[in-house]
């Protein structure tokens, strides 16, 4: 059996390595020429990374080599640089194996904003250092309609780093999320969403109330409940009571007034194409939202049910109320149905009624939420695009487009 010699080396041993840095105007053939230059020598490639920003190339390679060949390699690379009109810098040294070993326990810090300024990057880097972390890599995962920048961080405590970055987010207005790396980041996930002001732009009960000429009264109760000032079940029953006598036909009228949040279809279709699952749990009403949910291809959902007698709303609700506790219970139920651990669940919501499921989920996201929800969530998204959540999961804009999803 052939084995990698590195596997059997003593961790305290060292080896002679060379770091090669290539910069210049990008053009075809640079990478090929670099490694053709290195090919005649007894070299092993330990690490390599290349990026092109606008038309500028940055390529780094870490190699293991025979110390006796260092001068010749350096001379040949100088000729290669001159021929291609690029810059090649080298650094050769004896290096401990443990310093170039693959790092584990990495964390991913994702920042989202319509405009990311130097101050924000500086404060993020400061927070990472304060949490004992080191930035291993920075790369952009999206440039429109918002900018998403991901920092890969080693040696940081996840809980402490999240705490440090919460204040950075508040100071800079940049949305920031922290998630662990490794294989679990790629594992199947279940995303559970609230509906009103999350999946859709409106509050359904307020639309119904407008048809009942009770809009102001219902909105006042809704706002109080969303701020957590009154119990959700009490507030829901009080609001539904104001709808008594409304014709059942109004439901289809209200449904026609509903608009999905921008990026909702993109989020759902991309997640499904990548093998993830999506579910919905709502304090709204099944009679209104069920056709919309089915149109989106969502099979797991829970919502309240209006009592309708002889084609008229009675002002009552049938069955148990979908409140904070019920939303968390639904997340557990849906996770079990999809065979997904709670650590691999994501809950997205905007109001106090979403707090329990946000706390229970592996990643709780406050979407254009009230201050109390932002404070409780692992991350918050302030941009009006629901598919921004994909960037927090490590999915890039290029991958979204490759999945064939169009923003709707």
C-alpha positions in Angstrom: 0.0 0.0 0.0 1.3 3.4 -0.9 1.1 5.9 1.9 1.7 9.7 2.1 5.1 10.1 3.7 3.8 13.1 5.5 1.4 11.0 7.5 4.3 9.2 9.2 6.6 12.1 9.9 7.2 13.2 13.5 5.1 16.4 14.1 8.2 18.0 15.5 10.2 17.4 12.4 10.7 20.2 9.8 11.0 20.5 6.1 12.4 23.0 3.7 9.7 25.0 2.0 9.3 27.8 -0.5 6.5 30.3 -0.7 5.9 31.7 -4.2 3.8 34.9 -4.7 2.8 35.8 -8.3 1.2 39.1 -9.1 0.5 41.0 -12.2 -2.0 41.7 -15.0 -3.9 38.4 -15.7 -3.6 36.7 -19.0 -3.8 33.1 -20.2 -0.8 30.9 -19.6 0.6 32.3 -16.4 -0.3 29.4 -14.1 0.9 26.9 -16.8 4.2 28.8 -17.2 4.8 28.9 -13.5 4.4 25.2 -12.9 6.3 24.3 -16.1 9.2 26.2 -14.6 8.9 24.2 -11.4 8.4 20.8 -13.0 12.1 19.8 -13.6 12.8 20.1 -9.9 12.0 17.6 -7.1 9.1 19.5 -5.7 5.9 18.7 -3.9 3.0 21.3 -3.9 1.7 21.7 -0.4 -0.8 24.5 -0.9 -2.0 26.8 -3.7 -4.5 29.5 -4.2 -5.3 31.9 -7.0 -7.7 34.8 -7.4 -8.3 37.4 -10.1 -9.8 40.8 -9.0 -10.7 42.9 -12.0 -7.8 42.1 -14.2 -5.2 41.6 -11.5 -3.9 38.1 -10.7 -2.7 37.0 -7.2 -1.4 33.4 -7.1 0.4 31.9 -4.1 1.9 28.4 -3.9 3.7 26.7 -1.0 6.1 24.0 -2.1 8.4 21.4 -0.4 11.8 21.2 -2.0 15.5 20.2 -1.7 17.4 23.1 -0.1 20.1 22.6 -2.7 17.7 23.5 -5.5 16.5 26.8 -3.9 18.9 29.1 -5.8 18.2 27.5 -9.2 14.5 27.6 -8.7 14.7 31.3 -7.7 16.8 32.1 -10.8 14.4 30.2 -13.1 11.4 31.9 -11.6 13.0 35.3 -12.2 13.4 34.5 -15.9 9.8 33.3 -16.0 8.6 36.6 -14.4 10.6 38.6 -16.9 9.3 36.6 -19.9 5.6 37.1 -18.8 6.0 40.6 -17.5 4.7 39.7 -14.0 6.2 39.9 -10.5 7.3 36.7 -8.7 8.5 36.9 -5.1 9.9 33.9 -3.2 10.7 33.0 0.4 12.6 29.8 1.3 13.0 28.5 4.8 13.1 25.5 7.2 9.5 25.1 8.5 7.9 23.0 11.2 5.4 20.5 9.8 2.7 21.5 12.3 2.7 25.1 11.0 1.6 24.0 7.5 -0.8 21.2 8.6 -4.4 21.5 7.5 -6.3 23.5 10.1 -9.4 22.2 11.7 -12.1 23.9 13.8 -12.4 26.8 11.3 -15.2 29.3 11.7 -16.9 31.2 8.8 -17.8 34.9 9.4 -20.0 36.3 6.7 -20.8 40.0 6.4 -23.6 41.4 4.4 -24.3 45.0 3.4 -25.3 47.1 0.4 -22.0 49.0 1.0 -19.1 47.6 3.0 -16.6 50.4 4.1 -13.1 50.0 5.4 -14.2 50.8 9.0 -16.5 47.8 9.0 -13.7 45.5 7.8 -11.3 46.9 10.4 -13.8 46.4 13.2 -14.6 42.8 12.1 -10.8 42.0 12.0 -10.4 43.6 15.5 -13.3 41.5 16.9 -11.8 38.3 15.4 -8.4 39.1 17.0 -10.1 40.0 20.3 -11.7 36.5 20.3 -8.3 34.9 19.8 -8.9 34.2 16.2 -6.7 34.5 13.1 -8.0 35.2 9.6 -6.9 32.5 7.2 -8.8 33.7 4.1 -11.1 36.5 3.0 -13.1 36.2 -0.2 -16.2 37.8 -1.7 -19.2 35.5 -2.2 -21.6 38.0 -3.8 -21.4 41.5 -5.2 -25.1 42.2 -6.0 -27.7 43.2 -5.0 -25.7 43.2 -1.8 -22.0 42.6 -1.1 -21.2 39.4 0.9 -17.7 39.0 2.3 -16.6 35.7 4.0 -13.8 35.5 6.5 -12.4 32.0 7.3 -11.1 32.1 10.9 -9.0 29.7 12.9 -8.4 29.4 16.7 -11.4 31.5 17.8 -14.1 30.5 20.3 -17.4 30.6 18.4 -19.5 31.9 21.3 -17.1 34.7 22.2 -16.6 35.6 18.5 -20.4 36.0 18.0 -20.6 38.2 21.1 -17.7 40.4 19.8 -19.3 40.7 16.4 -22.8 41.6 17.7 -21.5 45.0 18.7 -19.6 45.4 15.4 -22.9 44.8 13.6 -24.7 47.3 15.7 -22.0 49.9 15.2 -21.5 49.5 11.5 -24.9 48.5 10.2 -23.4 45.4 8.6 -25.1 42.1 9.0 -22.7 39.5 10.4 -23.1 35.7 10.9 -20.8 33.1 12.4 -21.0 29.5 11.6 -18.7 26.5 12.0 -16.9 25.0 9.1 -16.2 21.4 8.3 -18.4 18.8 6.6 -21.5 19.8 8.7 -21.6 23.1 6.8 -22.3 21.1 3.7 -24.8 18.8 5.3 -28.5 18.8 4.5 -30.3 21.7 6.3 -33.9 22.5 7.1 -34.9 26.2 6.8 -38.1 27.1 8.7 -39.6 30.5 7.9 -42.2 32.8 9.3 -44.7 34.1 6.8 -46.0 37.6 7.5 -43.3 40.2 6.8 -40.8 37.4 6.2 -41.9 35.1 3.3 -44.4 37.8 2.2 -44.2 41.5 2.5 -47.6 42.0 4.2 -49.3 41.1 7.5 -52.3 39.0 6.4 -54.5 39.9 9.3 -54.0 43.6 8.6 -55.2 43.0 5.0 -58.3 41.2 6.2 -58.9 44.0 8.8 -58.8 46.6 6.0 -61.7 44.9 4.3 -63.5 44.8 7.7 -62.8 48.5 8.2 -60.8 47.6 11.4 -57.4 48.3 10.1 -56.2 50.8 12.7 -57.4 48.7 15.7 -55.9 45.5 14.4 -52.6 47.1 13.5 -52.2 48.6 17.0 -52.8 45.1 18.5 -50.3 43.5 16.0 -47.6 46.1 16.8 -48.0 45.5 20.5 -47.8 41.7 20.1 -44.7 41.9 17.8 -42.9 44.0 20.4 -43.7 41.3 23.0 -45.9 43.6 25.1 -48.9 41.3 25.1 -49.4 37.5 24.8 -49.7 36.4 21.2 -52.7 34.1 21.7 -54.6 36.9 23.4 -53.7 39.4 20.7 -54.7 37.0 17.9 -58.1 36.2 19.4 -58.7 39.9 19.9 -57.8 40.8 16.3 -59.8 37.9 14.8 -62.8 39.0 16.8 -62.7 42.3 14.9 -63.2 40.3 11.7 -66.5 38.9 12.6 -69.1 39.2 9.8 -66.5 39.4 7.0 -67.5 37.5 3.9 -65.4 34.4 3.1 -65.0 35.7 -0.4 -62.7 38.4 0.9 -60.0 35.7 1.5 -59.3 35.3 -2.2 -59.2 39.2 -2.6 -56.6 39.4 0.2 -54.6 36.6 -1.4 -54.4 38.6 -4.6 -52.9 41.5 -2.6 -50.0 39.5 -1.2 -46.6 39.9 -2.6 -43.6 37.6 -1.9 -40.6 39.2 -0.3 -37.9 39.8 -3.0 -35.7 36.8 -3.3 -38.2 34.4 -1.7 -38.5 32.2 -4.8 -34.7 32.3 -5.3 -34.1 31.2 -1.7 -36.6 28.3 -1.8 -35.7 27.0 -5.3 -32.0 27.2 -4.6 -32.2 25.4 -1.3 -34.3 22.6 -2.8 -32.0 22.2 -5.8 -29.0 21.9 -3.4 -30.8 19.2 -1.5 -32.0 21.2 1.5 -35.6 21.4 2.8 -37.9 24.3 3.5 -40.8 24.6 5.8 -43.2 27.3 6.9 -44.8 28.1 10.3 -47.1 31.0 10.6 -49.3 32.9 13.1 -51.4 33.7 10.1 -54.2 31.7 8.5 -54.1 28.6 6.4 -57.1 29.7 4.3 -55.1 32.6 3.0 -51.5 31.3 2.6 -52.0 27.6 1.8 -52.2 28.1 -2.0 -49.2 30.4 -2.0 -47.2 27.8 0.0 -48.2 25.0 -2.3 -47.2 27.1 -5.3 -43.7 27.4 -3.8 -43.5 23.6 -3.5 -43.4 23.7 0.3 -45.0 20.6 1.8 -44.4 21.1 5.6 -46.4 24.0 7.0 -48.5 25.0 10.0 -50.8 28.0 10.5 -54.0 29.0 12.3 -57.4 28.3 10.9 -60.3 30.7 10.7 -63.8 29.6 11.8 -66.1 30.2 8.9 -69.9 29.5 9.1 -72.3 29.9 6.2 -69.7 31.8 4.2 -69.0 34.3 6.9 -66.1 34.7 9.4 -67.3 34.2 12.9 -64.5 36.1 14.6 -63.0 32.9 16.1 -60.1 30.6 15.5 -60.4 26.8 15.2 -57.9 24.6 17.0 -54.7 25.3 18.9 -53.1 28.7 18.3 -49.7 28.8 16.5 -47.8 30.9 19.1 -44.1 31.0 20.1 -44.1 27.6 21.7 -46.1 26.0 18.8 -43.6 27.4 16.3 -40.7 25.8 18.1 -42.6 22.6 18.3 -43.2 22.7 14.6 -39.5 23.2 14.0 -38.8 20.0 16.0 -41.5 18.1 14.1 -40.4 19.2 10.7 -36.7 18.4 11.5 -37.8 14.9 12.6 -39.8 14.4 9.4 -36.8 15.4 7.3 -34.3 13.5 9.5 -32.3 16.7 10.1 -30.7 17.4 13.5 -31.6 20.6 15.3 -28.0 21.8 14.8 -28.7 21.8 11.0 -31.9 23.8 11.2 -32.2 27.5 10.4 -35.2 29.6 11.7 -36.0 32.9 10.0 -38.5 35.4 11.5 -39.1 39.0 12.5 -41.3 39.1 15.6 -41.6 38.1 19.2 -43.7 35.1 18.1 -40.6 33.7 16.4 -38.2 33.9 19.3 -38.6 30.3 20.6 -37.9 28.7 17.2 -35.0 31.2 16.6 -33.5 30.1 19.9 -34.0 26.4 19.2 -32.6 26.4 15.7 -28.9 25.7 15.0 -28.9 29.2 13.3 -31.5 31.8 14.2 -31.8 34.6 11.7 -33.7 37.9 12.4 -35.1 39.2 9.0 -35.7 42.9 9.1 -36.8 42.3 12.7 -37.7 44.1 15.8 -34.8 45.0 18.1 -35.7 42.3 20.7 -35.5 39.7 17.9 -32.2 41.0 16.6 -30.7 40.8 20.0 -31.8 37.2 20.5 -30.9 35.9 17.0 -27.5 34.5 16.0 -27.6 36.8 13.0 -29.8 39.4 11.4 -30.4 40.4 7.8 -31.4 44.0 7.2 -31.4 44.0 3.4 -34.8 43.5 1.8 -33.8 40.4 -0.1 -34.7 37.0 1.5 -32.2 35.1 -0.6 -29.4 37.0 1.3 -29.8 34.1 3.8 -28.1 31.9 1.2 -24.8 33.8 1.7 -24.9 33.1 5.5 -25.0 29.4 4.6 -21.9 29.7 2.5 -23.7 29.6 -0.8 -22.2 32.0 -3.3 -23.9 34.1 -5.9 -22.3 32.1 -8.6 -23.7 28.9 -7.1 -27.2 30.4 -7.0 -27.0 31.3 -10.6 -25.6 27.9 -11.5 -28.6 26.3 -9.8 -30.7 28.2 -12.3 -32.6 30.4 -9.8 -33.8 33.8 -10.9 -34.7 36.4 -8.2 -38.5 36.7 -7.8 
